[in-house]
Amino acid sequence: MEKSNRQTVKSSMLRAGKRTFFFDVKVASNSKKYLKITESSFEGEGKERRYNSFLLWPENLTDFQQRLTEVSSVLVK
C-alpha cells in the first residue's frame, strides 16, 4: 500500500494559537491501526509551513496516556 493511499479511519483537528494539531487514525500496510499526530505551524519570515509528526501504535497507547497525564498534572494544578 502506498503512503498516500493509507486509509484514514478517524480524524480530528485542534487549533492552538499559531499551531494546528491533527489526530488521524490510519491503517498501515499490515492492516494494523495507528495514531498519527501532526503539528502544523508557520516558520520564518516567509511564513513557510512546517510539519512535525509522530506515530503511536495501540500497544504503546496506554503507557503514552499515563505519561501524558503524569506530566500534564504539573500544568493544571
C-alpha positions in Angstrom: 0.0 0.0 0.0 1.5 3.4 -1.0 1.9 6.0 1.7 -0.6 8.4 0.0 -3.2 5.6 -0.2 -3.3 4.8 3.5 -6.9 4.7 4.8 -7.9 7.2 7.3 -10.4 5.8 9.9 -11.0 8.8 12.1 -9.6 12.4 12.1 -9.8 15.3 14.5 -8.2 18.8 14.5 -7.2 21.2 17.2 -6.3 24.8 16.6 -4.0 26.2 19.3 -2.8 29.7 18.5 -0.4 29.7 15.6 -0.3 25.9 15.6 -2.7 23.3 14.4 -2.7 19.7 15.6 -4.1 16.8 13.5 -5.0 13.5 15.1 -5.5 10.8 12.5 -6.2 7.1 13.0 -4.9 5.3 9.9 -4.5 1.7 8.7 -0.9 0.5 8.0 0.0 -1.8 5.1 -0.1 -4.7 7.5 -3.8 -3.8 8.3 -3.0 -2.6 11.9 -4.4 0.7 13.0 -2.2 3.5 14.4 -2.5 7.1 15.5 -0.6 9.8 13.6 -0.3 13.1 15.5 0.9 16.0 13.3 1.7 19.6 14.3 1.5 22.3 11.6 2.9 25.7 12.2 4.3 28.7 10.2 8.1 29.3 10.5 10.3 32.1 9.4 9.8 35.4 7.6 8.5 33.7 4.5 5.8 32.0 6.6 6.8 28.6 5.3 4.5 25.9 6.8 6.3 23.3 8.9 5.0 19.9 9.8 6.2 17.6 12.6 4.5 14.3 13.2 4.9 11.0 15.1 3.1 7.6 15.1 1.7 5.9 18.1 0.8 2.2 17.9 -2.0 0.6 20.0 0.4 -1.4 22.1 2.0 1.9 23.3 -1.1 3.9 23.8 -1.8 3.1 27.5 1.8 4.0 28.5 1.7 7.1 26.4 -1.6 8.3 28.0 -0.2 7.5 31.5 3.0 9.6 30.9 1.0 12.4 29.4 -1.4 12.5 32.3 1.5 12.4 34.8 3.4 15.4 33.3 0.2 17.3 32.5 -0.8 17.3 36.1 2.0 19.7 36.8 0.4 22.2 34.4 -3.1 22.0 35.7 -2.5 22.2 39.5 
